[in-house]
Amino acid sequence: MEKAKNFYFDISHYYTLNHHINVLKNVIKKEGIKGFLKRIKKHLYFKYKRVDFSPENIFDLEVKGDNREKASTYHAVLEKPFLEILEKIKEYEPDITKGAFLDYGSGKGFSLYKAYKFGFSEVIGVEFAPKLYQISMNNLKKLKVKNFKVYLEDAAHFSPPTNVSLIFFYNPFNEEIMQKVHDKIVENRDKYTNSVYIAYHYPICKEIFDKSEYFEFLEEAYCSFSNEITRIYKLKDLQEA
C-alpha cells in the first residue's frame, strides 16, 4: 500500500544523543531560554514521579486483536501543538470540556493527561497493547488524574461513550481501521449527548472524513512549532446527514 511508506514512524533515532541535542536546539530557537527551562522542569517532574511517556515501537509489543500491522508506532503528541488544537476547537465549541475527551491509540496516556489539565470532565483512551495500557494506567494514577478510563481494546470494535465531545487521532492506524472507527462513530450518532468534534493530527487517512457525508470539515490548523497539521471536523446533526 503506497501510503504505508509515510504511515509508520522509525523511532530508532529518538534514542540517540544527536536527536536530543537537535530537540534542545529547536526548543531554544522557538521558545527561548524560558521555554527551555520550563521543559527541563517538567522533565524532572516526570522523572521524580517515575512517569514514562517515551516512544515505543508497537511491533515489539503484544497486542489485543489482529491489527498490529495496521497500527502506527507510539509517540506522544507534542504539548504545544496539542494545546493549540484544544484552544482552536474551543473557539467552535466554548463548552467542549463539559463532555469527554477520547483518544484512539492513547499509548502511555500523555494526551489524556494534558486534556485533563485543560479541563475536560472526563478523559478516555483506547489502547490495544497491554504494555502501553498498563503504563498509561500507572502514569495517570501517579499524576493524580481524575475521571479517566482506558480501555484495552482494538479500536475497530470500540463504540464511543455517549458523553464524548472531542475525539482525537494522532495517526494511530491505517485506512482500513480508520474506516471501521469512522463507521462506529457514525453508528452511535443518535446516542451522543454533546456535539462531537474530531481533531485529526497528522491526518494520513483524511479522505475518510473528507468524503464522509456525516462529517463537516471545519478547518486545517497548522502549527509552526512542529510543522504539523490537524484537520478539524464536526459530526453533523441527525437532520443534516
Sequence and secondary structure as in RCSB ss.txt:
>XXXX:A:sequence
MEKAKNFYFDISHYYTLNHHINVLKNVIKKEGIKGFLKRIKKHLYFKYKRVDFSPENIFDLEVKGDNREKASTYH
AVLEKPFLEILEKIKEYEPDITKGAFLDYGSGKGFSLYKAYKFGFSEVIGVEFAPKLYQISMNNLKKLKVKNFKV
YLEDAAHFSPPTNVSLIFFYNPFNEEIMQKVHDKIVENRDKYTNSVYIAYHYPICKEIFDKSEYFEFLEEAYCSF
SNEITRIYKLKDLQEA
>XXXX:A:secstr
 TTHHHHS   GGGGSHHHHHHHHHHHHHHHHHHHHHHHHHHHHHHHHHT     B GGGS  SSS GGGB  B 
   HHHHHHHHHHHHHH TTGGGSEEEEET TTSHHHHHHHHHT SEEEEEE  HHHHHHHHHHHHHTT  SEEE
EES GGG    TTEEEEEEES B HHHHHHHHHHHHHTTTT SS  EEEEES TTTHHHHS TTEEEEEEEEETT
TTEEEEEEEE  TTT 
